């Protein structure tokens, strides 16, 4: 089973950004030594609990502190940028770190509408996503989709493109362009089965890819003691619900008693259910859970978001999963 890592770049309560960024490097170094395929980072903005807003900068730093593992975006939210800028950034990364850089592309803004305006991007920019992907692809190959405009530098081996999605739109686009497809089932699993069917049924071979290649996102909460893993799961789900209901104008912190009540509401259950593609427990239980996900989806690769209350717990999850599945 091919396993990779989606590092959500969390900034734990009471933790500095400097410490969180150091933990990101440590996780990637362990993933490298334990045989994971790649580590990806997602672009998010206006979220104090996430340290991956400057995605290309983070990739550059981690690449400079590792040697072999593939690193990339999971993803760059292309509506937030011009294709030329992304081609320049990832062309530079691929020239600095040959054959190690991936470029995953998403259509969502990765933030709220107020922040979209702060990014100076129009809300309708997402409608140009298919044409922007093609333009970016040509720029990375050294072509000039607009007369007199080329991206520089152009790496000898341009970074491969991946389409990210949680709906039929991304699946259809990836199939049409002949690109690998990564489904965000670690937080939006509702359309997983339908999207994979759409992608595989309509896939067209391309210069990059001869056959469909599907990556499925999953969550892992692991500890040597199954009871401890269950306690971690309870805490992780509560914190997820807390974050979602505490965002937006006029939001306020919830007491633990209030959060108990919210957890049992349809809203609380819906938020917790966003993480239902998960494996929880000790190494054996995680192995069984991930094998079940792989069998249900026929995924070519499972990309894991490791969860815990601390960096040490997330690192333990990565190690236990490697022990159970990668040897």
N, C-alpha and C positions, 0 to 999 in steps of 0.2 A: 504494500500500500504506500503510495506517495503521500507524504505529509509535509505541510508547510505551515507557516505561522503568519497570522494577522496580528501584529502588535498594535493594540488600540491606544498605545502611548498614554496610559492613565497617569494623572497627577493625583495621588492619594491625598485625602484631607491632612493638612498639616505638613505636607511635603513641598519642598521648593521645586521650581522648574529645573534648576541645575541638577538636583538629585534624581528627578524623574528622567531627565535626558541621559544621565549616567546609567540608570537602570535599563533603559532601552538598549544601550550598547551591550550591556552584560547579557541581556536576553538573546540578542543576535549572536553573540560569541558562543553561547551555549548551544543555540540552534545549529550553528555551523559545525561544532565538534560532534554533535549527536546525529547528524545525517538528515536534517530537514532540507527540503528542496529550496526554499526561499523564505524571506521575510518581507512582508509588505506593510506599508503605513498609509493611513487614510487622511485625506485633506478635510479638516473641519475648521470652522472659524467661530469666534465669539463663544468659545467653550473653555472656561478656565480649568476644567478637569481633564483636558486633552492637550498633549504637547506636540502634536504633529501638524500644526497649521502650515508651517513652511516645509512642505513635504520634501521637495527636492534638496533643500539644505540638510534636512535630517538624513536623507538617504546618503548624501555625500559624506556626512560625518561618520555614519555607521560603516559605510564602505571603506573609509580610511582606517577603521579600527577592526576590520575583519579581512579575510584573505580570499575566500573561495565562494562563500554562499551567495546566491542571487538575492538582490535587493530591489525593491520597486514600490510603486504606488498602488494602493488598493482602495481608492484610486485618486488620481488627479481629477478634480471636478472640472471638466473642460469648459462648461459654460462660464466659469469664473475667469478664464484666461483667453488670450488669443492663441491660436495654434502655433504661430511663429515663436512666441515666448516659450511655450512648452517644448517645441522642437529645439530651441537653443539650450534650454536647461538640460534636457535629457540627452541631447547630442553631446553636451559637455560631459555629463556623467558617464555616458557610454565610452567616450574617448579616454576618460580618466581610469575607468574600471572595465576593460573590455570583457564582453560576454558575461557580465554579472548584473546588468541593469534591465529591469522590466518596466513597462509603462502601461499600467492599468488605468482605464478611463471610465469615468462615471458621468451621468447626465444631470444628476441632482446638484444643487448648489452646495450641499454639505453644511447648511446653516439656515438661519431664519431670513425673512424677507427684508428686515431692517439692515441686516448685515450685507445682503446682496446689494442694496443701495450703497452701502459704505465701500463695497468692492468696486463700485462704479460700473457694474454690469447690469444690463437690462434684464428684467425677469423673463422676457421671451427669448433670451439667448439659448435656452435649452432646445428650442425648436431647430436650431442650426446644428445640433449635435452630429447627425450623420455626415453632413458635408464638412464639418470641422474635423471629424476623424479622418476623412479622406485627405483633406488638406494637410493635416499633421503627418499622415503617413507619407505623403509625397515630399514634404519638407525634410523629414528624417532621412529619406533616401537620397537627398541632395538635389531634388528636382525644384522647379520654380513654378508653383501653381499660379502665382501672380507675376506678370512680366517684370523682370528685373529684381525680384525678391527671392533670396535663398537664405536658409538657416545656416548658421556657422557657429561652432564647428560641426562637421558631419563625421560621425564615427565610422570607422571601417566596418564595424558590425553594428548597425543601428539597433536600438532596443526593440524587442518584439512588443507588439500591441496586444492588449487584452481588453475585451469589453466587459464591464461590470454591470450588474443589473439585478433587479428584484421583480421584473415583470416580463411580459412577452415582448415588449419593445426592444429591450437590450438583446434578448435571445434572437429575435428576428434579424436585428442589425448584425450581430456577430456571425450568424449563419450566412447572411448575404455577402459580407465582406470576407468570409473565410478566416475568421479570427478565433482564438480561444475565448471561451466564455466563463466568467466567474459569477456564480449566483450568491447573493448576499443572504443566504439562509441562516446566518448566525444572528440576524436581527429582523429579517423580513421573510419568513419561510412560506408564506401562504401560497405563492405561485410556483414553488420549486418544481414540482412534478411536471406541470404544464409547460413551464419555460424550457426545461431540459428536452422535453419531447419536441417542442417547436424548434429548438436549436438543432437537434440531431436530424430531424426530418428534412429540414430545409438547407442544411449546410452545403456550401459551395466551396470546393477546394481552391486554394489561393497559393501565391508564391510563398507565403509564410507557413501555411498549414495544409497538409494533404487530407487529414481526417479530423472530425470534431474532437475537441479537447475541452472537457468540462471540469471546472473546479467548483467544489461545493463548500460553502462556509459552515463551520460547526463550532460549538462552544465546548470547552473542557474545564471541569472543576475537579481537581484530583488531589488526593492526599493518601499517605500510606495507610491511614486509619479510615475506613469507610464512614464511621460516625463523624469524624472530623470533616470529611468531604461533604457530608450532608449539612453540617453546621455552616460550612463555607457557602454552600449553595443557597441556604436560607438567607444569609447575609448579603450575598451578591444580588439576589432577586429583590430584596428589600431596598437596597441602595439604587438599583435600577429604577424601581417605581418612584423612589424619592426624587431622583434627578428629573424624571419626566414631569412629575406634578409640581415641581418647584421652579420650573422655567417660565419665562414670559413676564410681561408687565404685571405688576401687582402681586407677583408670587411671593410667598413667605415660607420660612422653614416650617416643617411639620414636626410635631412632637411624636415620640415613639408610639404613644397611645393612638394618636390620629392616624399614623401610618398603619397600625394594626387594622384599623377600620377600613382604610383605603385598600389594603391588600385583598380584602374579601369582596370588594365591589367589582362589577363587570369591567370598569376601567383598569383597576389594579390587576385583574386576571389577564386582561388583554395585553398590558405592558409586559407582565411576566412571561406571557405566552410567546412573545416575540423571540425569546431565547429557548424555545422548546426543542430546537435541533441541538441537543447537547448530550455529552457523556459525563457521568458523575460517578465518583467512587475511587477505589484504589486502582492500581494498574490493570488488574484483570477486568474490572468492570468497565474501565475506559476503553480497553481493547475491544470488549464485546460491543460496547456502544458505538464505537467508530466503525467496526466491521458491519454492524447493522445498518448504519447510515450509508456506507459504501455499497452494500448489497441492494439497498432500496433505491439508490440513485444511479448506480453503475458509474460513479464518479471516477474520473481519471486521477484526481488529486483531491485531497481534503485539506482545506486551509483552516487552521485552528486558531480561535481566539481563546487564550488561556485567561481564566478569571481567578481572583482571589482577593483577600483583604489587604494583602501586602505584596511588594515585589518578590519577597522570598517565597510566598505561597504560589505565585504564578510561575516562578522558576522551578519550583518543585513539581508543578503540574507538567511542565515541559519535559523535565527529566523522567518522571514516571511514565509518561506517554512514550517517550523514546525507548525506555527499557522494555515496555510491553510490546512495541510494534516495530521498532527499528533495530533492536539488538544492541 
